[in-house]
Amino acid sequence: MTPTGRAMDRGTRWSALLGLLAEHGRLSVAQVVDELGVSEATVRRDFGELAAQQLVTRTHGGVVATAVAYDLPARYKQASGDTAKGRIAAAAAELAVEGSVVGFNGGTTTSATARRLAARSDLASSTERPAITVVTNALNIATEMVLRPFIRCVSLGGVARQESYELSGPLASMVLNELWLDTVFLGVDAVSAPAGATCRHEGEAGINALMVQRSDRVVVVATGDKVGRRAFARICPTARIDVLVTDRTAPGDDVRALRAAGVTVEQV
């Protein structure tokens, strides 16, 4: 069970509550009382305040994920170190080289990877300034990176999507076309040997494809359930993927096919 409501401030409680909603899609008052150990009055008050911010939609006796977006904003989905996403993020963050320029597109796994990168003690203690440069089209990642004095953060312009906080469009492309990246950490909806890296939204695919084009190395970060699958829009072919960091639930046949295609697959 999550620590009791008395031990959590409102921000921590809301993050936990929204994390539960991201997992279940629908929550009742009783469910949150049981999961978070808070009073019914506190839960009802939280539900009301979150609904007022358009983050949830009230129902009789509970809430559902807001109809404004098909998913909760990425910043409310946390990847702890003992989850598959947390392990992937920890392993991928170690691939970034001090002094290099790294790119991140939006998504929960890339957000977790960026967070682990920002927590690297060797970068924080580096005498080089900036110790690393982060280029991102994800507003939530930029918001976290800019707080680290050893990181230079470059945020692309463009139009933001509520679902992923990703910026896309001509403005983002114009800025990105003037930059070179050493490594891009690419979050995807699916990855396979036949289809390459793919996602559900064609607008995101376009700016993500450009990030790949401007990068020397492409590191795909994806949980095992995304391996061997294909989504609507292609980001890049398999030949452009250098490394896939995934977990051990990835189907063996699909992992072998990716390795045969020249991709280094790290399973954590």
Secondary structure per residue as TSV (DSSP state, phi and psi in degrees):
chain	resnum	aa	ss	phi	psi
A	1	M	-	360.0	146.5
A	2	T	-	-67.9	150.8
A	3	P	-	-51.7	150.5
A	4	T	-	-61.6	158.2
A	5	G	G	-57.3	-34.2
A	6	R	G	-62.9	-28.1
A	7	A	G	-87.6	-7.6
A	8	M	S	-113.3	137.3
A	9	D	-	-77.5	174.4
A	10	R	H	-63.3	-40.0
A	11	G	H	-61.6	-43.5
A	12	T	H	-65.5	-40.3
A	13	R	H	-65.1	-43.1
A	14	W	H	-63.9	-40.3
A	15	S	H	-61.4	-43.7
A	16	A	H	-64.9	-41.5
A	17	L	H	-64.8	-45.3
A	18	L	H	-68.7	-30.2
A	19	G	H	-63.9	-41.2
A	20	L	H	-63.7	-40.5
A	21	L	H	-66.8	-36.9
A	22	A	H	-62.9	-33.1
A	23	E	H	-78.2	-40.5
A	24	H	H	-103.8	-23.0
A	25	G	S	82.7	-22.0
A	26	R	E	-151.8	139.8
A	27	L	E	-135.8	144.6
A	28	S	E	-104.8	162.2
A	29	V	H	-58.5	-45.3
A	30	A	H	-62.4	-37.4
A	31	Q	H	-63.8	-43.2
A	32	V	H	-70.5	-38.9
A	33	V	H	-56.0	-44.6
A	34	D	H	-69.0	-42.7
A	35	E	H	-73.2	-40.8
A	36	L	H	-103.2	-11.5
A	37	G	-	68.4	35.1
A	38	V	-	-112.4	170.2
A	39	S	-	-78.9	159.2
A	40	E	H	-60.5	-38.5
A	41	A	H	-62.2	-40.5
A	42	T	H	-65.0	-43.8
A	43	V	H	-63.0	-45.9
A	44	R	H	-62.7	-38.5
A	45	R	H	-65.4	-43.2
A	46	D	H	-62.4	-43.9
A	47	F	H	-57.6	-44.6
A	48	G	H	-64.0	-42.2
A	49	E	H	-70.6	-37.5
A	50	L	H	-68.1	-37.5
A	51	A	H	-64.7	-37.7
A	52	A	H	-64.1	-27.0
A	53	Q	T	-92.1	8.6
A	54	Q	T	63.7	24.4
A	55	L	S	-90.6	-22.8
A	56	V	E	-141.1	166.4
A	57	T	E	-118.3	127.3
A	58	R	E	-71.8	141.7
A	59	T	E	-128.2	174.8
A	60	H	T	-65.7	109.1
A	61	G	T	85.6	6.9
A	62	G	E	-175.9	-154.7
A	63	V	E	-143.6	158.9
A	64	V	E	-128.3	163.1
A	65	A	E	-59.6	137.9
A	66	T	-	-57.1	144.1
A	67	A	T	-76.6	-7.1
A	68	V	T	-63.3	-33.4
A	69	A	S	-134.6	154.9
A	70	Y	S	-75.5	-11.9
A	71	D	S	-148.4	161.4
A	72	L	-	-71.6	149.6
A	73	P	-	-52.3	142.5
A	74	A	G	-59.9	-28.8
A	75	R	G	-68.9	-15.0
A	76	Y	G	-93.7	-0.6
A	77	K	-	-103.9	104.2
A	78	Q	-	-93.5	142.9
A	79	A	-	-112.2	104.1
A	80	S	-	-77.3	163.8
A	81	G	T	-65.1	-20.7
A	82	D	T	-96.4	8.6
A	83	T	S	-98.3	166.6
A	84	A	H	-58.3	-44.7
A	85	K	H	-63.0	-38.6
A	86	G	H	-64.0	-41.7
A	87	R	H	-67.7	-40.8
A	88	I	H	-61.6	-45.2
A	89	A	H	-61.6	-42.8
A	90	A	H	-63.1	-42.7
A	91	A	H	-69.4	-42.9
A	92	A	H	-66.9	-38.3
A	93	A	H	-61.1	-28.3
A	94	E	T	-73.0	-14.0
A	95	L	T	-79.9	-14.7
A	96	A	S	-74.0	133.9
A	97	V	-	-96.6	134.4
A	98	E	T	-55.8	136.1
A	99	G	T	85.7	-4.0
A	100	S	-	-90.6	173.8
A	101	V	E	-109.0	122.0
A	102	V	E	-121.2	144.3
A	103	G	E	-111.9	149.6
A	104	F	E	-135.0	128.5
A	105	N	-	-88.6	-179.8
A	106	G	S	-81.1	165.7
A	107	G	S	136.1	162.3
A	108	T	H	-69.8	-38.8
A	109	T	H	-75.1	-38.9
A	110	T	H	-67.7	-36.2
A	111	S	H	-62.2	-42.8
A	112	A	H	-65.5	-37.2
A	113	T	H	-65.6	-43.8
A	114	A	H	-61.6	-39.2
A	115	R	H	-64.4	-40.3
A	116	R	H	-69.5	-35.6
A	117	L	H	-60.5	-44.5
A	118	A	H	-66.4	-18.7
A	119	A	T	-92.7	-0.9
A	120	R	-	-67.1	120.6
A	121	S	H	-67.8	-30.4
A	122	D	H	-67.6	-32.0
A	123	L	H	-74.5	-40.7
A	124	A	H	-62.9	-34.2
A	125	S	T	-94.5	1.2
A	126	S	-	-64.0	143.7
A	127	T	S	-82.2	-13.1
A	128	E	S	-81.1	134.5
A	129	R	S	-130.8	121.0
A	130	P	S	-74.4	151.4
A	131	A	S	-71.4	-27.3
A	132	I	E	-160.8	150.4
A	133	T	E	-112.4	129.1
A	134	V	E	-110.7	126.2
A	135	V	E	-113.3	125.9
A	136	T	E	-146.5	150.5
A	137	N	S	-106.2	14.3
A	138	A	B	-105.7	118.8
A	139	L	H	-61.8	-39.1
A	140	N	H	-67.2	-36.6
A	141	I	H	-67.5	-44.2
A	142	A	H	-60.0	-39.8
A	143	T	H	-61.3	-37.7
A	144	E	H	-78.3	-40.0
A	145	M	H	-68.7	-33.8
A	146	V	T	-66.7	-17.1
A	147	L	T	-79.1	-13.0
A	148	R	-	-94.4	117.3
A	149	P	T	-66.4	-20.0
A	150	F	T	-90.4	-1.3
A	151	I	E	-111.2	128.9
A	152	R	E	-90.6	124.6
A	153	C	E	-111.5	124.9
A	154	V	E	-114.4	115.7
A	155	S	E	-103.4	128.5
A	156	L	-	-75.3	150.9
A	157	G	-	-80.5	-175.5
A	158	G	S	129.8	-171.4
A	159	V	E	-100.5	129.6
A	160	A	E	-88.0	140.1
A	161	R	-	-97.7	132.5
A	162	Q	T	-62.0	-33.9
A	163	E	T	-68.0	-33.2
A	164	S	T	-129.2	-4.7
A	165	Y	-	63.9	16.1
A	166	E	B	-85.4	138.8
A	167	L	E	-94.8	135.4
A	168	S	E	-145.4	178.0
A	169	G	S	106.3	-177.8
A	170	P	H	-59.4	-36.1
A	171	L	H	-64.8	-45.0
A	172	A	H	-62.6	-42.2
A	173	S	H	-65.3	-38.8
A	174	M	H	-62.4	-44.2
A	175	V	H	-67.8	-46.2
A	176	L	H	-63.7	-32.0
A	177	N	T	-65.8	-13.6
A	178	E	T	-99.9	4.4
A	179	L	-	-122.0	155.3
A	180	W	-	-121.3	139.0
A	181	L	E	-114.5	142.3
A	182	D	E	-78.0	-44.8
A	183	T	E	-140.4	137.4
A	184	V	E	-114.7	131.8
A	185	F	E	-97.0	115.2
A	186	L	E	-111.9	117.1
A	187	G	E	-87.4	140.9
A	188	V	-	-135.9	164.5
A	189	D	S	-92.4	-20.3
A	190	A	E	-162.3	152.9
A	191	V	E	-150.8	134.4
A	192	S	E	-155.2	161.6
A	193	A	T	-62.7	-44.3
A	194	P	T	-70.4	-37.9
A	195	A	T	-99.7	-19.1
A	196	G	E	79.7	-150.1
A	197	A	E	-94.1	128.8
A	198	T	E	-136.8	161.8
A	199	C	E	-144.1	174.0
A	200	R	S	-84.3	-25.1
A	201	H	-	-111.5	124.9
A	202	E	H	-66.9	-31.3
A	203	G	H	-66.2	-43.0
A	204	E	H	-67.0	-37.0
A	205	A	H	-60.2	-38.5
A	206	G	H	-63.9	-48.7
A	207	I	H	-72.5	-33.7
A	208	N	H	-66.8	-37.7
A	209	A	H	-62.9	-37.7
A	210	L	H	-68.3	-36.6
A	211	M	H	-60.6	-40.1
A	212	V	H	-63.2	-45.2
A	213	Q	H	-60.8	-33.2
A	214	R	T	-89.5	6.3
A	215	S	E	-116.2	145.8
A	216	D	E	-78.5	-33.0
A	217	R	E	-134.1	137.1
A	218	V	E	-115.5	119.6
A	219	V	E	-115.0	112.3
A	220	V	E	-88.9	131.6
A	221	V	E	-115.0	119.8
A	222	A	-	-155.6	137.5
A	223	T	-	-70.5	161.2
A	224	G	G	-60.1	-27.6
A	225	D	G	-69.7	-13.1
A	226	K	G	-94.9	-10.8
A	227	V	B	-82.4	133.7
A	228	G	T	87.7	5.9
A	229	R	-	-110.8	170.8
A	230	R	-	-136.1	134.6
A	231	A	-	-110.4	-175.6
A	232	F	S	-63.9	-48.5
A	233	A	E	-118.0	132.3
A	234	R	E	-82.2	135.1
A	235	I	E	-90.3	-49.7
A	236	C	E	-159.4	156.4
A	237	P	-	-74.9	164.4
A	238	T	G	-58.4	-33.0
A	239	A	G	-61.4	-20.9
A	240	R	G	-92.0	-5.9
A	241	I	-	-89.8	121.7
A	242	D	-	-88.9	-44.4
A	243	V	E	-136.5	138.1
A	244	L	E	-116.4	122.9
A	245	V	E	-106.5	118.3
A	246	T	E	-141.6	-173.7
A	247	D	-	-108.4	179.6
A	248	R	T	-80.3	1.3
A	249	T	T	-85.9	-6.9
A	250	A	S	-60.6	134.7
A	251	P	-	-57.5	131.8
A	252	G	H	-59.0	-42.4
A	253	D	H	-63.0	-39.6
A	254	D	H	-72.3	-35.1
A	255	V	H	-63.6	-44.8
A	256	R	H	-63.9	-37.8
A	257	A	H	-65.0	-39.6
A	258	L	H	-66.8	-42.3
A	259	R	H	-63.3	-39.5
A	260	A	H	-65.0	-27.0
A	261	A	T	-83.5	0.2
A	262	G	T	101.7	6.0
A	263	V	-	-88.3	132.2
A	264	T	E	-80.3	116.9
A	265	V	E	-106.8	120.7
A	266	E	E	-108.7	121.6
A	267	Q	E	-109.0	127.1
A	268	V	-	-122.4	360.0
